């Protein structure tokens, strides 16, 4: 792990039994107890994740909104102060640079939260298209991010937060100066697990203390520290895209099923607009769908998918769903094979195993 990047919580992992792996050049915990136990904790109680490997980039200045409109697929003008928006950045051909969140702190002041493996690439892409009246700063090294997710998340965090009522933070909203046991943080409610919960952005030096405070306070509620393994199974069940799997330079937002974040009729033209408009108008030639195994076998990332002898796509993510106890996956398939109940075959260790197309998300929480 010597050459890997580490978050401010790296030294704390072992206190909680964290098992670290190399995740895209970062030393991160895949689990603390077990993936299934952590997954269940988030679905039924709450779990705490270290997601400090994610990147934070400031975009400020009088030209910030116009610049972001050119760079992003979504309509950034719709974001109000204290609001967040999910969006993508695309290449000219519609391929995806990254999917990300934009937080509007106030006019001319935005915070972009990008995927860990893409921090340098995204920053370079943003700088490459920089315009007058815009200042772009990569502040990733100075910030940490924790995610407390699950039905009991609000109650636990509220007990550490005296002067703010967390119930006032709506979905895709945030408050930028929340005190957690005396340490200041930006607290948002966006989620990447299919559950309610919060993201806590704080100074890197405050991360370990906030982590420990939350786990101590949440002990009686059964809150568990959680690793990347459970984060992946949770987001997958909720059909939330993962860059590098459901999205990439070769997979557009339309193909990935996040067309809701692509506003092709914005007044200000954006990168990839023509290609994405064509895909929206004519329908993309392939798209990501849910699949469920009929025969035994687990569909894994990269496995080829067939209809008879014809290769029709590949699995982007797959596992045994801890909630459903079924072997399910997401697959990028030619559009003529994407109707619900279409029978297909997944090639597993050289053998074609029967599966079918099913609706997504695999899991939806009851409000």
C-alpha positions, 0 to 999 in steps of 0.5 A: 500500500506504500505507493497508493494515495490515502485519505485522511482516515487511512490510519483509523481504518485498522481501529475498526477492522478495515480490510484495505485494497487498491481501488483505482490507486487509492488504499481504501477499505473494501469492508470492516465486518462483512459486505453483507452485514454492512449492506444490511446495516445501511438498508435497515439502520445506518452505515458510515462510509469514508468517501474522501477519495472523491474529488472537489473542484471549485468553480468561481467568478462572474462567468461561472454559470455560463461556463458550467452551462457549456461544460455540463449536460444538465441545466445548471441555471436551475440550481438555486443557492443551497441546491445540488444537481446531478450532471455529466460532462461529455466529449464531442461524440457524446462519450462521458468525461465524468458524472458528478454533482454540482453544489451551488454555494451562491451566485458565482460560487459552485463546488463540483464533486467528481469521481476519484479516478477522474480528479486529474482528468476532470480538472485538466478538462475543465482548465482546458476549456476555461474562459474569462471571468472563471477561476477553477481550483482543485481543493480535493487534498484539503477536503474529506467526505463522509457519507452516513446512509440509512433510515436512522442516519438523520436521528444519529447525526441530529444528536451531534448537531445542536443548532441545525434541524437536519430535517430542513435539508431536503433531497438534493439540498445542503447547508454549508455551515453545520456544526458537528460536535463543534467542527464545521461541515457542509452537509448535503442529502443526495445519497448513493445507496438508495437510502436516505442519508447525508454527505459530510464535507469537512476539512481533512484534519477534522475527518477522523474526529467526526468519523469517531464521533458518529460511530460512537453516537450511533453504536446503540443504533447499530451503525456500522463502518462500511467499505467499498464492497457494500457501497457498490452493492447498495448503489447497484441495487438502486440502479445508480451508475458507476463511472468506469462501468455504466459510464465511460468515454465509450458509453454516453449518458443516454446509453447509461440511462441518465438521460434525465440529466441531459438537457439537449435544448439548453440555450447555451450549447454544450460539449456533446450536445449534437451527438446526445440530441441525436441519441435522444431523438432517434434512440440510442443503438444500445442501452443499459438494462437490468438482467436476472439469471434464470440458471445458476451463475453470477453475471460479472463486469465484462462478461459477454452477453449473447442472444443465441450465437449473436454477441449483443453486449456485455455486463457492466455490473453484476452480483448476488443482490444481498437484499433480493438474494438473486443473481442480477446485473446491469448490461449494455445491450443492443436496443432490440434485445432490451425489452422486459422478459427478453431471454438472453445468455451470459457467458460465464467461464466459457458456458452460455447461461440463461438470463432475462431482461428485468425492470430496474431499480432492483431495490426501491426504498419505501418512503 
